[in-house]
Amino acid sequence: MDRVGDRWTVLIVGVLSEGDARFSQLLRHVEGVSQKMLTQTLRGLERDGLVRRTVHPEVPVRVEYALTAAGRSLCEPLRALKQWATDHVDHVAASQEAYDNATSPAP
């Protein structure tokens, strides 16, 4: 369950919600992710049954990643979370600033 709230999981599921993708496509579309982190996250998602990895026996070999039914069921809650963050970004920023000002030592 820790994986569901992970930054990279959220971004990868977002990309895969638009359709199957190859590793290189995910690397391009998931801004800031390293190859190592993308590999680790995809393996974890596959292990958890959220992503399916398909190897196509072609030359060269083609590997695609897709959401499983369980992975697709994450899309709506993640969209709702994204909308909540968008709706509350100003409130959270103002609260953080007020907290920081109240707890910062006086000069």
C-alpha positions in Angstrom: 0.0 0.0 0.0 3.0 2.3 0.5 3.5 2.3 -3.3 0.0 3.9 -4.0 1.0 7.2 -2.5 4.5 7.3 -4.0 5.3 10.2 -6.3 6.6 8.0 -9.1 3.7 5.6 -8.9 1.2 8.5 -9.3 3.0 9.8 -12.3 3.5 6.4 -14.0 -0.1 5.4 -13.5 -1.1 8.8 -15.0 0.9 8.1 -18.1 -0.3 4.5 -18.4 -3.9 5.6 -17.9 -3.6 7.0 -21.5 -2.5 3.7 -22.9 0.3 1.1 -23.0 3.8 2.5 -23.1 7.3 1.3 -23.6 10.1 2.0 -21.1 11.6 4.8 -23.2 8.2 6.5 -23.5 7.6 6.4 -19.8 11.1 7.8 -19.2 10.3 10.7 -21.5 6.8 11.4 -20.1 7.6 11.0 -16.3 9.5 14.2 -15.7 12.5 13.9 -13.4 12.5 10.1 -13.0 15.8 8.3 -13.4 16.1 5.0 -15.3 16.9 3.2 -12.1 13.9 4.7 -10.2 11.6 4.0 -13.2 12.8 0.4 -13.3 12.3 -0.1 -9.5 8.9 1.5 -9.6 7.7 -0.6 -12.6 8.9 -3.8 -11.0 7.1 -2.9 -7.7 3.9 -2.1 -9.6 4.2 -5.3 -11.5 4.8 -7.3 -8.3 1.7 -5.6 -6.7 -0.4 -6.5 -9.7 -1.0 -3.0 -10.8 1.0 -3.1 -14.0 1.4 -5.8 -16.6 4.7 -6.2 -18.5 4.4 -7.8 -21.9 7.5 -8.9 -23.9 6.8 -9.1 -27.6 9.0 -11.7 -29.4 10.2 -9.5 -32.1 13.6 -8.3 -33.3 14.4 -6.1 -31.6 12.5 -7.3 -28.5 9.6 -4.9 -27.7 8.5 -4.6 -24.0 5.3 -2.7 -23.2 3.8 -1.8 -19.8 0.0 -1.5 -19.2 -2.3 -1.0 -16.3 -4.1 -4.1 -15.0 -7.7 -3.8 -13.9 -6.5 -3.1 -10.4 -4.1 -0.4 -11.8 -6.9 1.2 -13.8 -9.1 1.3 -10.7 -6.5 3.7 -9.2 -7.0 6.3 -11.9 -10.2 7.9 -10.6 -8.9 8.2 -7.0 -5.7 9.7 -8.3 -7.6 12.2 -10.5 -9.6 13.2 -7.4 -6.4 13.7 -5.4 -4.9 15.8 -8.2 -8.0 17.9 -8.2 -8.0 18.3 -4.5 -4.3 19.5 -4.6 -5.2 22.0 -7.4 -8.2 23.3 -5.4 -6.2 23.7 -2.2 -2.7 24.7 -3.3 -3.2 28.4 -2.3 -4.6 27.4 1.1 -1.8 25.0 1.8 0.9 27.6 0.8 -0.7 30.3 3.0 -0.9 27.8 5.9 2.7 26.8 5.5 3.8 30.5 5.4 1.8 31.3 8.5 3.2 28.3 10.3 6.8 29.1 9.3 6.4 32.8 10.3 4.9 31.8 13.7 7.6 29.2 14.5 10.7 31.0 13.1 13.0 32.4 15.8 13.0 36.2 15.9 16.1 37.8 14.3 
